[in-house]
Amino acid sequence: MEIILLTDIAKVGYKNDIVSVKNGYGRNYLIPQGYALLANSSNRKVVEENIRQAAHKAEKMKNEAEEIAAAIGEAEINIPAVVGESGRIFGRVTNTQVADALKAKGFDIDRKKITVEEVKSVGTYDAVIDLHKEVKHTIKINVVPAE
């Protein structure tokens, strides 16, 4: 089933994208929740008009995302974690912890836009920040033993 997304949905697509999803997911979740519309001809025309009118606004948002990515640059973040004798951490490093560490450095990034790979021990890992549809930035996370 083809649908038009009304909001950004992780692992599905971005606002105003026309994507194919399974029938049940579209009919039972996305459309009733107001996250999508059925991609018929009239809805496609409305979305095309909205995209045309919002083109300059989208360019501005992309430029802002690129500026944030440039400001973050090659920043490294230290995340303290409780560590056992073998060097493995207890619990896990979450995107909320990364968002809080970025906020401490002066960058207010929504935690939902941060993806952290699985962290099992002390070391350096990558986190991906999805700032815009076309702008993704990778930062280094240093997991250090908590004091």
Residue, then its C-alpha position, 0 to 999 in steps of 0.5 A: m500500500e502506498i501512503i503519504l507521510l504527514t510526519d517523520i517516522a523512523k525507519v519509514g520515511y520523512k514528511n511528504d514522502i510517498v512510501s510503500v508499507k504493509n497494508g496492516y501497518g498503514r490501515n491500522y496504525l499510520i492512517p488512524q493515528g494521523y501519521a499518513l494519508l492514502a496516496n490517491s491522486s487528489n492527496r498526491k496533488v495536495v502534497e505536491e502543492n505543499i512541497r512547492q510552497a515549502a521549498h524555500k523553508a526546507e532549504k533554510m532548515k537544511n542550512e540550519a542543520e548543516e550549521i549545527a553539524a559544523a558547530i558540533g564538528e568532531a566533538e567527543i563526548n564522555i559518558p560515565a558508566v558503572v563498570g564491572e571488573s571485566g570492563r563491561i558496563f552495567g546497563r547501557v548507554t542511551n540516546t538520552q545520555v548522549a542528548d544530555a551530554l550534548k546539551a551540556k556542551g551547548f547543543d540542544i538536540d532532540r534525543k529521538k534524532i540520536t542513534v547509538e550503537e550497542v555499547k557493552s564495554v568501556g571504549t569509543y563508539d559512534a552515535v549518529i545524529d539525524l539533523h535533517k533528511e539530508v544531513k546526518h552527523t556522526i560524533k564520537i562517544n567515549v564511555v568511561p568508568a564512573e567515579 
